[in-house]
Each structure stands twice: as structure tokens, then as C-alpha cells.
């Protein structure tokens, strides 16, 4: 069944006109509402096509790669990256098209479609693995004479420009912050859905604990939960009901997991942050909606979009540079920041 703007409006409890304004990037709705609408559109499978208001007949395509879909659809991360792409694209005089790429679909057909009538591609590669890159090239991407940029993931499978956030640094910052607050150890709210970004965050937690000498005295407390909010809440609740006892500080793979686990802990009688302090990752809008507000690691999502569009423009203007074996490729890593809110308190037991 085809998803309409009215369906999205009903799901979010807002007017169809607000949904239309958000989907078409028109004034009249807040940025927060626009992000919610775009995220819900992705979750419901709504087909998005967007053009910026430039006069040139030049196009780049933002391709949202979906494998299991949960990691991308559960957050508005992709829409904030899109904001950066649009801002830079407008400045560089490009129109932006948005397309979903489903790993369960016909790869060759989808690759032909996304490459048609565009000057370059930016893949949201959050759920991509090296095997997916290889499959894309086998199914025609390698035959296309247009540059490709990966954002939110990197690969060693092919010489492709990549723009990523520093996941190791971010998780290291969050874990170290909790340890500096006096907590004797930090546990890990770990997503069952594993992507390269989450593996980097896990390493950041391990690195911080190692530097504090904790891993030598006790194992890391790992609580595995789903990436989807309701499932994460149910699984955390089950863990607690089965006798699980969280230590005083937890770092979560992302804000969705952190918020869901806060709900479960509070329902079990734990006080946040008096009994358990929690740090999330991403700095999504949900961080200011939970009680208490969530301390988190801010990823410069808009900047990632801007940088990826800028690199793509350079490749488009000089196509030989991405074919030249001596030119190399970009591996841009953008740093993260700790954002302090109310979900962390100094250890006082």
C-alpha cells in the first residue's frame, strides 16, 4: 500500500499541511518537526524526492542504504545529515534527490535507477558493510562514470571517499566522563544490531576502561538490547526482572537505547541519575524529551553532510581525480563533543 503524507500526519498526530511543508522543505514548521516527519517517512517507507531551489540543471543523489533498516529508521540521523548536504548543495548550485536503496531488492535495477541523470552519489552507509560495497560494484556501480561518497561509514574494499564521525573518540569521551565523576566502573548498553560504528564505540569504551586499569580487575558489564525503542525497553525490563543489577554508570550505543533503558530502569524503581548515571550517543532530539535530559555525545551530523557534498563537488568538477591511482581518496574523520545534561551525577556511595 502506498504511504501518503496523510498517513504520516495521522501517525505523528500533526496536520497534513505541516507534513507537506516538512517534506518539501518549506517554511512554516520547526526544524524539530521537520526531522520528526522525515524520520517517520523513512520508517513508514514513504518515497522522498526533494529538489533544492537552485536554477542549475545539476543533480546529486542522497542514497539511504537500508539493510535491516532498524539502525537508520529508528533515529533522525539521516535527516540531519541531509540538512548539511542540502545547505552545501545549494551553495554549490546542485539540486538534491533522495532515494532509498533496499538490500533486499534488485541491486542492478536500483543501481541503474540511482545513477540515472545525476552527477554524483552520496550514500548514507550506516548499515553498509564491505560485502555490500563489493556487491554494488559487481552489480553495476563500478561501470558508472560518476563519483561516489560514503557518509557515516568507511570501507577498505574499494577506493571510495568516506566521511565519518570519530566513534572511538566519542565513546572514549563518554566513558571517561563517567569515570571522572568517580564511578568505579562503566557498563555498556550494547545494540544487538552490529554495524561498524557500534564496534568502534565498543572499542572506545574498552579503551577508556583499559587506561583506567579497570579491565584488569573486573569484566565489562554488557547488557544487550535491540536498537528499536520498544524492544530495547522490553529487553532491559526482562533483564532487570531476571535479577540483573546495573552498575552505577552506563554508556549506550545510541540515544534511542539510552532513553529506552532509562524508562525501564525507572519503572523498576531506579533513580536516574542518583542510582544509575547514563550517557548516550548521537545527540538526537529525544535527548531533551526524556526525564532526566540525556547527557550524550554530539556527532556533527550537519557538518558530515556539508563535507560530503563538498568532496563530491570536487570529484564532479575533476572526474579524473577519482580514477587516478596516484590521487588517493579522502578519509575524513570528524570529531565529537560531550554534551552535559541531567542524566549523570557524581558517584557518592
C-alpha positions in Angstrom: 0.0 0.0 0.0 1.3 3.4 -1.0 2.2 5.6 2.0 0.8 9.2 1.8 1.5 12.4 3.6 -1.9 12.0 5.4 -0.7 8.6 6.8 2.4 10.2 8.2 0.3 13.1 9.7 -2.0 10.6 11.4 0.9 8.6 12.8 2.6 11.7 14.3 -0.7 13.5 15.3 0.0 16.6 13.3 -1.7 18.3 10.4 -1.2 17.0 6.8 -0.2 20.6 5.8 2.6 20.5 8.3 3.8 17.2 6.9 3.7 18.6 3.4 5.7 21.7 4.5 8.3 19.5 6.1 8.6 17.0 3.2 9.0 19.8 0.7 11.5 21.8 2.9 9.2 24.9 3.0 9.0 27.4 5.8 6.2 27.2 8.4 7.4 24.3 10.5 10.2 24.0 13.1 13.4 22.1 12.3 12.5 19.6 15.1 9.1 18.9 13.4 10.8 18.5 10.0 13.2 16.0 11.4 10.4 14.0 13.0 8.5 14.0 9.8 11.5 12.9 7.7 12.4 10.2 10.2 8.8 8.9 10.3 8.6 9.0 6.5 11.7 6.7 6.4 10.2 4.4 9.0 7.0 4.0 7.0 8.7 3.6 3.6 7.5 6.9 2.1 9.2 7.7 -1.2 11.0 11.0 -0.8 12.1 13.2 -3.7 13.4 16.6 -2.9 14.8 19.4 -5.0 16.6 22.4 -3.7 15.7 25.8 -5.1 18.6 26.3 -7.4 18.3 27.0 -11.1 21.1 24.9 -12.5 20.2 21.6 -14.1 22.7 19.7 -11.9 21.8 16.9 -9.6 23.3 14.9 -6.8 21.5 12.0 -5.1 21.5 11.2 -1.4 21.0 7.4 -1.2 19.8 5.9 2.1 21.0 2.3 2.2 18.7 0.0 4.2 19.8 -3.5 5.2 17.8 -4.4 8.2 16.6 -0.8 8.3 16.2 -0.5 12.1 19.5 1.3 12.7 18.6 4.1 10.2 14.9 4.3 10.7 14.9 4.4 14.5 16.6 7.8 14.5 16.5 11.1 12.6 20.3 10.9 12.0 19.9 10.6 8.2 17.6 13.7 8.0 20.2 15.9 9.9 23.0 14.7 7.6 20.6 15.6 4.7 20.3 19.1 6.1 24.0 19.6 5.7 24.0 18.1 2.2 21.2 20.5 1.2 22.9 23.6 2.6 26.2 22.9 0.8 24.5 21.7 -2.4 22.5 24.9 -2.6 25.7 26.9 -2.2 27.4 24.9 -4.9 24.3 25.1 -7.2 23.1 21.5 -7.1 19.7 20.0 -6.8 19.4 17.2 -4.3 17.4 14.0 -4.9 16.7 11.4 -2.2 16.3 7.7 -2.8 16.1 4.6 -0.6 18.2 1.6 -1.6 16.9 -1.7 -0.2 19.4 -4.5 0.1 16.5 -7.0 -0.3 15.6 -5.5 -3.7 17.1 -6.0 -7.2 20.6 -4.4 -6.9 21.3 -3.9 -10.6 17.9 -2.3 -11.2 18.3 0.0 -8.2 21.9 1.0 -9.1 20.8 1.9 -12.7 18.0 4.0 -11.2 20.0 5.9 -8.7 22.8 6.7 -11.2 20.4 8.0 -13.9 20.6 11.7 -14.6 22.8 12.6 -11.6 26.3 14.0 -11.4 27.3 12.1 -8.2 26.1 10.0 -5.3 26.3 10.3 -1.5 25.5 7.0 0.2 24.3 7.0 3.8 26.4 3.9 4.5 25.4 3.4 8.2 24.2 -0.1 7.6 26.7 -0.9 4.8 29.5 -3.5 5.1 32.4 -4.2 2.8 30.4 -7.1 1.2 27.7 -4.6 0.3 30.1 -2.3 -1.4 31.5 -5.2 -3.4 28.0 -6.4 -4.3 27.2 -2.8 -5.5 30.2 -2.7 -7.7 29.5 -6.2 -9.1 26.0 -5.1 -10.0 27.0 -2.1 -12.0 28.2 0.7 -9.7 31.7 0.2 -11.0 30.6 0.8 -14.5 29.1 4.2 -13.8 31.1 7.2 -14.6 30.1 9.2 -11.6 31.8 9.8 -8.2 30.5 8.1 -5.0 30.9 9.3 -1.4 30.2 7.2 1.7 29.0 9.1 4.8 28.8 7.6 8.3 30.9 4.6 7.4 34.2 3.8 5.7 35.4 0.9 3.6 38.7 -0.8 2.6 37.0 -2.8 -0.1 37.3 0.0 -2.8 38.9 3.3 -3.2 36.0 5.4 -2.2 35.9 8.8 -0.4 34.4 8.5 3.1 33.2 10.9 5.8 32.7 9.5 9.3 32.4 10.6 12.9 35.1 9.5 15.3 33.2 6.8 17.1 36.1 5.6 19.2 36.8 9.1 20.4 33.2 9.7 21.2 32.7 6.6 23.3 36.0 7.2 25.0 34.9 10.7 25.9 31.6 9.4 27.3 33.2 6.6 29.3 36.0 8.8 30.6 33.5 11.4 31.7 31.6 8.9 33.8 34.9 7.6 35.4 36.0 11.2 36.1 32.7 11.6 38.0 34.0 9.0 40.4 32.1 5.9 39.2 34.2 2.8 39.9 33.3 1.3 36.5 31.1 1.8 33.4 28.8 -0.7 31.9 27.8 -1.0 28.2 24.3 -0.8 26.8 25.1 -2.7 23.6 23.0 -2.8 20.5 22.2 -6.4 19.3 22.4 -5.0 15.7 26.1 -4.6 15.0 27.4 -2.1 12.5 31.0 -0.7 12.2 30.0 2.4 14.1 28.9 0.4 17.1 32.0 -1.7 17.0 34.1 1.5 17.2 32.0 2.7 20.1 32.5 -0.6 21.9 36.3 -0.2 21.4 36.1 3.3 22.8 34.5 2.0 26.0 37.1 -0.7 26.3 40.0 1.7 25.6 38.8 4.1 28.4 38.4 1.3 30.9 41.8 -0.1 30.0 43.5 3.2 30.5 41.9 3.5 34.0 43.1 -0.1 34.8 39.6 -1.4 35.3 39.6 -4.2 32.8 42.3 -5.9 34.8 40.1 -6.2 37.9 36.7 -6.9 36.5 34.9 -7.8 33.3 32.8 -5.3 31.3 29.1 -5.4 32.2 27.4 -5.7 28.9 23.6 -5.5 28.5 22.5 -6.5 25.0 19.3 -4.9 23.8 17.6 -4.2 20.4 18.1 -1.0 18.5 14.3 -0.4 18.3 13.0 1.7 21.3 10.1 -0.5 22.4 12.1 -3.7 22.0 15.0 -2.2 23.9 12.7 -1.2 26.8 11.2 -4.7 26.9 14.5 -6.5 26.9 16.0 -4.2 29.5 12.9 -4.8 31.7 13.3 -8.5 31.2 17.0 -8.3 32.2 16.1 -6.4 35.4 13.2 -8.7 36.2 15.5 -11.7 35.9 17.8 -10.4 38.6 20.1 -8.1 36.5 21.7 -5.4 38.6 23.2 -2.4 36.7 26.4 -0.8 38.0 26.3 2.9 38.8 27.3 4.1 35.3 26.3 3.0 31.8 27.3 4.1 28.3 24.8 3.4 25.5 25.4 2.7 21.8 23.0 5.5 20.9 20.3 7.8 22.4 17.4 5.6 21.5 18.8 2.7 23.5 19.7 5.1 26.4 16.2 6.6 26.5 14.5 3.2 26.4 16.8 1.8 29.2 16.1 4.9 31.3 12.4 4.1 31.1 13.0 0.5 32.1 15.2 1.4 35.0 12.8 4.0 36.3 9.9 1.5 36.0 11.9 -0.9 38.2 12.4 1.8 40.8 15.9 3.0 40.0 16.5 6.8 40.2 18.3 8.4 37.3 21.0 9.7 37.9 21.1 9.2 41.7 21.3 5.4 41.3 22.5 5.0 37.8 24.1 7.6 35.5 23.7 7.2 31.7 25.5 8.6 28.7 24.0 8.3 25.2 25.5 8.9 21.7 24.4 11.0 18.7 22.6 14.0 20.4 19.2 13.4 18.8 16.1 15.5 19.7 15.0 12.7 22.1 17.8 13.8 24.5 15.8 16.8 25.6 12.5 15.0 25.7 13.4 12.3 28.3 13.4 12.8 32.0 16.0 13.4 33.1 17.5 15.0 29.9 20.2 12.9 28.5 23.9 13.6 28.6 25.3 12.4 25.3 28.0 12.5 22.6 27.2 15.0 19.9 28.0 13.9 16.4 28.5 16.8 13.9 25.8 15.4 11.6 25.2 18.6 9.6 28.9 19.0 9.1 29.2 15.5 7.9 26.7 16.3 5.2 28.4 19.5 4.2 31.8 17.9 3.9 30.5 15.0 1.9 28.8 17.4 -0.6 31.9 19.5 -0.8 34.1 16.5 -1.6 31.6 15.2 -4.2 31.6 18.6 -5.9 35.4 18.4 -6.2 35.2 15.0 -7.8 32.4 16.1 -10.2 34.5 19.0 -11.4 37.5 16.9 -12.0 36.4 13.3 -12.8 39.9 12.2 -13.5 40.9 12.7 -9.8 38.8 9.8 -8.6 40.1 7.5 -11.3 43.8 8.4 -10.9 45.6 5.8 -8.9 48.0 8.5 -7.6 45.4 10.9 -6.4 44.2 8.8 -3.4 40.9 9.1 -1.6 39.6 11.2 1.3 39.1 9.6 4.7 37.6 12.4 6.6 37.0 11.8 10.4 35.0 14.5 12.2 35.4 14.8 16.0 32.6 14.5 18.5 31.7 16.5 21.7 30.3 15.6 25.1 27.0 17.4 25.8 26.3 17.6 29.6 22.7 17.3 30.7 21.0 15.8 33.7 21.4 12.0 33.4 24.8 11.9 35.1 25.7 12.6 38.7 28.9 12.2 40.6 29.3 8.9 42.4 28.7 9.3 46.1 28.3 5.8 47.5 
